[in-house]
Amino acid sequence: MDGYLLDTNTFDYLTDRADARHPCVRERFEALPNGTPVFVSAVTAGEVTYGISTFPAMDEAKKRGLLRALAEFRVLDVTTATKDSYAMVRAALFARTIKEGRKRLRPEQLRDPVTSLQMGVQENDVWLVAQALAHNLVFVTNDMKMRPLWVAAGEGLRVANWARPEFRWPDAGSG
């Protein structure tokens, strides 16, 4: 399968006309050839739905609009096909970090071996990258904190940033 998998931030920019990044992301989205598969992950759908249900200040019209926008995308489920990519990415990420004596650190706890700073990788991001790899999709994100994760994912991961036209990542493809 070829196509695109939108990170939660890209989905937000695409659907929020008030966001300054909306025009750039919308332009890139609309420039895709007709029929190009564009997915949101079940993980992203869960994050969006969670945000809607826990943000009391959001007006009802905006909530309905987000749910309508979410329904317009094909949702890519996390399946057993994703598990091997997830395991490979998480293991590679762990191998690139400072070892703190514990064998099983959560991605949020991992530290960069050069700076000793937390890497800022979230568990959900590992799943999203694993889905992009498992289904040969270009991962579209504006989350630059994920760079260590992209490196850990290896050459098979293609990354695009529709919010920053100048963005280039190895094998970024046409995204």
Backbone as CSV, one residue per row, in Angstrom:
resi,resn,N_x,N_y,N_z,CA_x,CA_y,CA_z,C_x,C_y,C_z
1,MET,0.848,-1.173,0.000,0.000,0.000,0.000,0.896,1.241,0.000
2,ASP,0.562,2.210,-0.758,1.238,3.498,-0.735,0.212,4.561,-0.374
3,GLY,0.682,5.648,0.147,-0.196,6.734,0.532,0.401,7.471,1.707
4,TYR,-0.445,8.077,2.522,-0.014,8.940,3.609,-0.741,8.584,4.893
5,LEU,-0.014,8.709,6.003,-0.588,8.542,7.332,-0.379,9.850,8.079
6,LEU,-1.471,10.493,8.467,-1.392,11.785,9.141,-1.205,11.626,10.640
7,ASP,-0.218,12.332,11.168,-0.048,12.436,12.605,-1.190,13.306,13.142
8,THR,-1.412,13.249,14.439,-2.490,14.018,15.041,-2.329,15.513,14.789
9,ASN,-1.092,16.026,14.868,-0.914,17.462,14.662,-1.276,17.862,13.231
10,THR,-0.938,17.037,12.254,-1.279,17.355,10.870,-2.794,17.323,10.669
11,PHE,-3.458,16.334,11.252,-4.916,16.285,11.188,-5.505,17.558,11.796
12,ASP,-4.965,17.992,12.929,-5.458,19.211,13.579,-5.288,20.430,12.676
13,TYR,-4.114,20.581,12.076,-3.870,21.739,11.192,-4.802,21.707,9.982
14,LEU,-5.042,20.514,9.477,-5.883,20.361,8.293,-7.338,20.722,8.580
15,THR,-7.779,20.489,9.800,-9.191,20.701,10.121,-9.466,22.017,10.840
16,ASP,-8.431,22.675,11.343,-8.619,23.910,12.107,-8.279,25.121,11.240
17,ARG,-9.297,25.719,10.649,-9.087,26.866,9.762,-8.466,28.066,10.475
18,ALA,-8.573,28.127,11.791,-8.009,29.248,12.550,-6.504,29.086,12.788
19,ASP,-5.979,27.884,12.582,-4.552,27.644,12.811,-3.748,28.247,11.659
20,ALA,-2.657,28.916,11.990,-1.815,29.572,10.976,-1.225,28.573,9.985
21,ARG,-1.099,27.311,10.381,-0.532,26.289,9.495,-1.569,25.671,8.560
22,HIS,-2.828,25.969,8.794,-3.905,25.377,7.999,-3.741,25.596,6.492
23,PRO,-3.496,26.820,6.009,-3.426,27.018,4.554,-2.333,26.179,3.882
24,CYS,-1.172,26.109,4.500,-0.071,25.346,3.924,-0.395,23.844,3.894
25,VAL,-0.924,23.334,4.993,-1.268,21.913,5.067,-2.410,21.594,4.108
26,ARG,-3.414,22.437,4.054,-4.548,22.233,3.149,-4.078,22.225,1.689
27,GLU,-3.181,23.138,1.353,-2.653,23.204,-0.019,-1.924,21.914,-0.391
28,ARG,-1.093,21.407,0.510,-0.361,20.160,0.244,-1.328,18.988,0.114
29,PHE,-2.348,18.958,0.963,-3.347,17.897,0.928,-4.116,17.924,-0.396
30,GLU,-4.547,19.100,-0.778,-5.335,19.225,-2.007,-4.506,19.008,-3.272
31,ALA,-3.178,19.128,-3.163,-2.312,18.912,-4.320,-2.056,17.429,-4.606
32,LEU,-2.492,16.551,-3.704,-2.292,15.120,-3.929,-3.118,14.675,-5.133
33,PRO,-2.587,13.759,-5.931,-3.384,13.244,-7.048,-4.676,12.586,-6.554
34,ASN,-5.731,12.705,-7.352,-7.011,12.080,-6.993,-6.804,10.597,-6.708
35,GLY,-7.442,10.134,-5.673,-7.366,8.719,-5.327,-6.185,8.348,-4.449
36,THR,-5.325,9.302,-4.122,-4.201,9.001,-3.238,-4.732,8.638,-1.856
37,PRO,-4.379,7.463,-1.356,-4.872,7.085,-0.031,-4.262,7.957,1.071
38,VAL,-5.128,8.525,1.897,-4.698,9.303,3.060,-5.440,8.718,4.259
39,PHE,-4.665,8.332,5.261,-5.215,7.665,6.436,-4.968,8.476,7.692
40,VAL,-5.813,8.257,8.680,-5.492,8.597,10.054,-5.474,7.265,10.794
41,SER,-4.616,7.179,11.755,-4.518,5.965,12.556,-5.658,5.901,13.559
42,ALA,-5.992,4.695,13.965,-6.930,4.539,15.073,-6.368,5.220,16.315
43,VAL,-5.036,5.294,16.407,-4.391,5.990,17.528,-4.721,7.481,17.466
44,THR,-4.577,8.082,16.293,-4.913,9.498,16.112,-6.410,9.720,16.352
45,ALA,-7.236,8.844,15.815,-8.681,8.968,16.032,-8.989,8.940,17.529
46,GLY,-8.296,8.080,18.265,-8.480,8.028,19.713,-8.018,9.305,20.395
47,GLU,-6.870,9.853,19.952,-6.379,11.099,20.544,-7.343,12.252,20.285
48,VAL,-7.873,12.327,19.073,-8.816,13.396,18.732,-10.098,13.244,19.539
49,THR,-10.623,12.043,19.600,-11.854,11.794,20.347,-11.655,12.069,21.835
50,TYR,-10.510,11.679,22.360,-10.182,11.984,23.755,-10.159,13.497,23.980
51,GLY,-9.509,14.221,23.083,-9.446,15.676,23.203,-10.821,16.310,23.213
52,ILE,-11.679,15.824,22.332,-13.050,16.344,22.267,-13.787,16.082,23.576
53,SER,-13.607,14.896,24.127,-14.370,14.533,25.326,-13.829,15.158,26.606
54,THR,-12.601,15.663,26.574,-12.025,16.199,27.815,-11.763,17.701,27.776
55,PHE,-12.155,18.358,26.693,-11.933,19.799,26.588,-13.275,20.492,26.713
56,PRO,-13.662,20.845,27.940,-15.013,21.375,28.167,-15.271,22.722,27.491
57,ALA,-14.237,23.504,27.231,-14.446,24.826,26.637,-14.739,24.754,25.139
58,MET,-14.538,23.590,24.519,-14.776,23.470,23.084,-16.280,23.510,22.804
59,ASP,-16.676,24.389,21.897,-18.109,24.486,21.606,-18.579,23.264,20.818
60,GLU,-19.863,23.020,20.907,-20.459,21.821,20.303,-20.273,21.787,18.786
61,ALA,-20.347,22.938,18.132,-20.179,22.977,16.674,-18.778,22.519,16.282
62,LYS,-17.777,22.949,17.034,-16.406,22.533,16.736,-16.242,21.032,16.979
63,LYS,-16.828,20.519,18.061,-16.760,19.079,18.340,-17.364,18.283,17.188
64,ARG,-18.556,18.711,16.739,-19.214,18.014,15.622,-18.368,18.105,14.355
65,GLY,-17.759,19.273,14.134,-16.914,19.451,12.957,-15.712,18.530,12.966
66,LEU,-15.077,18.372,14.113,-13.931,17.464,14.219,-14.346,16.016,13.977
67,LEU,-15.457,15.618,14.562,-15.940,14.251,14.357,-16.326,14.010,12.893
68,ARG,-16.915,15.020,12.249,-17.256,14.909,10.825,-15.980,14.785,9.988
69,ALA,-14.981,15.607,10.293,-13.712,15.561,9.566,-13.033,14.209,9.751
70,LEU,-13.064,13.695,10.961,-12.463,12.395,11.241,-13.145,11.302,10.424
71,ALA,-14.450,11.396,10.286,-15.212,10.389,9.535,-14.903,10.426,8.039
72,GLU,-14.325,11.523,7.545,-14.000,11.627,6.120,-12.725,10.865,5.744
73,PHE,-11.950,10.463,6.728,-10.703,9.764,6.463,-10.850,8.273,6.669
74,ARG,-10.030,7.539,5.948,-9.933,6.107,6.190,-9.116,5.921,7.461
75,VAL,-9.658,5.168,8.414,-8.959,4.923,9.673,-8.200,3.612,9.556
76,LEU,-6.912,3.697,9.842,-6.030,2.537,9.774,-5.934,1.928,11.166
77,ASP,-6.452,0.722,11.302,-6.430,0.051,12.595,-5.036,-0.471,12.920
78,VAL,-4.743,-0.549,14.202,-3.535,-1.217,14.669,-3.865,-2.705,14.683
79,THR,-3.118,-3.462,13.906,-3.397,-4.886,13.767,-2.132,-5.689,14.061
80,THR,-2.252,-6.984,13.947,-1.079,-7.828,14.153,0.010,-7.536,13.117
81,ALA,-0.365,-6.987,11.976,0.641,-6.623,10.966,1.552,-5.507,11.475
82,THR,1.063,-4.725,12.417,1.836,-3.607,12.960,2.823,-4.059,14.032
83,LYS,2.586,-5.194,14.648,3.362,-5.587,15.823,4.847,-5.757,15.540
84,ASP,5.212,-6.324,14.395,6.628,-6.530,14.096,7.349,-5.201,13.890
85,SER,6.702,-4.276,13.180,7.298,-2.951,12.988,7.419,-2.223,14.322
86,TYR,6.403,-2.342,15.149,6.437,-1.710,16.474,7.614,-2.256,17.290
87,ALA,7.751,-3.559,17.326,8.829,-4.173,18.107,10.197,-3.745,17.589
88,MET,10.359,-3.706,16.279,11.633,-3.314,15.689,11.959,-1.860,16.014
89,VAL,10.995,-0.975,15.844,11.221,0.448,16.097,11.507,0.704,17.568
90,ARG,10.721,0.117,18.437,10.929,0.356,19.867,12.270,-0.208,20.326
91,ALA,12.651,-1.382,19.848,13.946,-1.972,20.208,15.094,-1.109,19.689
92,ALA,14.983,-0.618,18.462,16.033,0.230,17.890,16.127,1.548,18.644
93,LEU,15.003,2.096,19.039,14.996,3.326,19.814,15.686,3.104,21.160
94,PHE,15.356,2.019,21.814,15.969,1.696,23.099,17.476,1.507,22.951
95,ALA,17.905,0.865,21.872,19.330,0.603,21.650,20.134,1.889,21.473
96,ARG,19.487,2.970,21.059,20.172,4.237,20.796,20.206,5.166,22.014
97,THR,19.819,4.684,23.169,19.660,5.560,24.323,20.589,5.173,25.462
98,ILE,20.622,6.032,26.467,21.380,5.752,27.679,20.674,4.628,28.434
99,LYS,21.443,3.663,28.861,20.876,2.561,29.633,20.886,2.964,31.105
100,GLU,19.756,2.825,31.753,19.630,3.265,33.138,19.449,2.104,34.099
101,GLY,19.922,0.937,33.713,19.855,-0.193,34.618,18.586,-1.009,34.504
102,ARG,17.513,-0.402,34.079,16.262,-1.139,33.897,16.191,-1.618,32.456
103,LYS,15.665,-2.790,32.273,15.607,-3.351,30.931,14.459,-2.797,30.103
104,ARG,13.379,-2.427,30.732,12.189,-2.013,29.982,11.753,-0.615,30.357
105,LEU,12.294,0.339,29.667,11.866,1.720,29.869,10.768,2.051,28.885
106,ARG,9.839,2.891,29.304,8.830,3.396,28.376,9.515,4.416,27.465
107,PRO,9.014,4.602,26.248,9.637,5.583,25.347,9.756,6.971,25.984
108,GLU,8.795,7.356,26.802,8.818,8.664,27.448,10.013,8.825,28.391
109,GLN,10.587,7.720,28.849,11.682,7.746,29.817,13.065,7.724,29.158
110,LEU,13.143,7.474,27.868,14.430,7.307,27.204,15.196,8.621,27.131
111,ARG,16.516,8.529,27.301,17.388,9.707,27.285,18.401,9.601,26.154
112,ASP,18.664,10.736,25.539,19.647,10.825,24.462,21.046,10.590,25.032
113,PRO,21.869,9.748,24.381,23.194,9.466,24.916,24.162,10.646,24.832
114,VAL,23.913,11.609,23.974,24.798,12.770,23.835,24.429,13.860,24.827
115,THR,23.166,14.180,24.930,22.729,15.305,25.766,22.211,14.888,27.141
116,SER,21.892,13.632,27.320,21.272,13.097,28.542,19.866,13.640,28.779
117,LEU,19.325,14.335,27.808,17.971,14.859,27.927,16.963,13.804,27.503
118,GLN,15.777,13.895,28.098,14.726,12.987,27.650,14.440,13.255,26.185
119,MET,14.199,12.191,25.434,14.024,12.303,23.994,12.673,12.868,23.592
120,GLY,11.682,12.762,24.432,10.376,13.321,24.109,9.533,12.439,23.213
121,VAL,9.912,11.182,23.089,9.147,10.256,22.252,8.000,9.688,23.074
122,GLN,6.821,9.728,22.501,5.635,9.216,23.165,5.288,7.828,22.631
123,GLU,4.692,7.013,23.478,4.309,5.654,23.089,3.418,5.653,21.846
124,ASN,2.435,6.559,21.799,1.553,6.596,20.633,2.322,6.882,19.347
125,ASP,3.380,7.693,19.444,4.188,8.001,18.258,4.888,6.754,17.724
126,VAL,5.307,5.879,18.614,5.944,4.630,18.175,4.943,3.805,17.365
127,TRP,3.710,3.742,17.836,2.673,3.004,17.107,2.403,3.627,15.735
128,LEU,2.347,4.955,15.679,2.089,5.627,14.397,3.205,5.339,13.389
129,VAL,4.433,5.459,13.830,5.572,5.182,12.937,5.557,3.717,12.511
130,ALA,5.229,2.831,13.440,5.151,1.405,13.105,4.086,1.156,12.042
131,GLN,2.954,1.828,12.140,1.915,1.673,11.117,2.397,2.183,9.762
132,ALA,3.055,3.331,9.753,3.559,3.873,8.492,4.522,2.887,7.851
133,LEU,5.408,2.305,8.642,6.357,1.322,8.112,5.649,0.059,7.618
134,ALA,4.762,-0.464,8.436,4.087,-1.726,8.109,3.262,-1.625,6.832
135,HIS,2.748,-0.426,6.538,1.869,-0.265,5.381,2.495,0.568,4.263
136,ASN,3.809,0.833,4.390,4.541,1.593,3.367,3.880,2.939,3.079
137,LEU,3.587,3.669,4.138,2.948,4.975,4.019,3.934,6.072,4.388
138,VAL,3.798,7.233,3.784,4.572,8.403,4.174,3.929,8.945,5.450
139,PHE,4.738,9.117,6.491,4.252,9.622,7.761,4.307,11.145,7.720
140,VAL,3.163,11.805,7.862,3.074,13.266,7.761,2.914,13.844,9.158
141,THR,3.934,14.602,9.587,3.947,15.148,10.939,4.682,16.474,10.973
142,ASN,4.409,17.245,12.007,5.148,18.469,12.266,5.844,18.365,13.630
143,ASP,5.925,17.179,14.167,6.500,16.957,15.493,7.990,16.664,15.355
144,MET,8.804,17.697,15.448,10.242,17.549,15.271,10.904,16.810,16.431
145,LYS,10.224,16.681,17.567,10.772,15.909,18.686,10.868,14.427,18.334
146,MET,10.201,14.029,17.263,10.189,12.618,16.892,11.416,12.190,16.094
147,ARG,12.336,13.096,15.800,13.510,12.741,15.000,14.244,11.491,15.498
148,PRO,14.490,11.348,16.810,15.160,10.117,17.259,14.376,8.859,16.886
149,LEU,13.074,8.969,16.913,12.219,7.850,16.538,12.346,7.547,15.051
150,TRP,12.407,8.583,14.219,12.553,8.384,12.774,13.869,7.698,12.452
151,VAL,14.928,8.125,13.154,16.245,7.515,12.942,16.190,6.046,13.351
152,ALA,15.582,5.768,14.493,15.465,4.388,14.966,14.664,3.532,13.990
153,ALA,13.686,4.129,13.322,12.844,3.380,12.380,13.619,2.941,11.145
154,GLY,14.681,3.647,10.814,15.524,3.222,9.702,15.111,3.784,8.361
155,GLU,15.786,3.304,7.344,15.637,3.837,5.994,14.265,3.618,5.379
156,GLY,13.517,2.677,5.892,12.204,2.407,5.308,11.151,3.461,5.610
157,LEU,11.405,4.294,6.613,10.422,5.308,6.986,10.571,6.539,6.113
158,ARG,9.463,6.946,5.531,9.420,8.195,4.765,8.608,9.189,5.578
159,VAL,9.167,10.398,5.725,8.536,11.425,6.556,8.322,12.671,5.711
160,ALA,7.158,13.285,5.869,6.859,14.560,5.219,6.291,15.507,6.265
161,ASN,6.469,16.796,6.014,5.909,17.818,6.898,5.183,18.832,6.025
162,TRP,3.880,18.731,5.967,3.088,19.622,5.129,2.982,21.023,5.722
163,ALA,3.343,21.190,6.986,3.288,22.507,7.616,4.548,23.323,7.327
164,ARG,5.592,22.678,6.857,6.868,23.349,6.564,7.351,22.914,5.191
165,PRO,7.090,23.705,4.160,7.466,23.313,2.803,8.968,23.067,2.637
166,GLU,9.799,23.705,3.456,11.244,23.553,3.333,11.759,22.249,3.946
167,PHE,10.913,21.515,4.656,11.318,20.301,5.349,11.796,19.227,4.369
168,ARG,12.922,18.611,4.699,13.433,17.471,3.927,13.922,16.422,4.906
169,TRP,13.554,15.202,4.657,14.036,14.071,5.449,14.477,13.016,4.453
170,PRO,15.535,12.280,4.751,15.932,11.229,3.818,14.751,10.351,3.421
171,ASP,14.673,10.074,2.137,13.583,9.284,1.574,12.214,9.868,1.872
172,ALA,12.137,11.204,1.957,10.867,11.839,2.271,9.840,11.646,1.166
173,GLY,10.270,11.162,0.040,9.332,10.904,-1.032,8.793,12.198,-1.591
174,SER,7.643,12.137,-2.187,7.062,13.307,-2.826,6.201,14.117,-1.876
175,GLY,6.099,13.654,-0.595,5.208,14.261,0.376,5.519,15.667,0.675
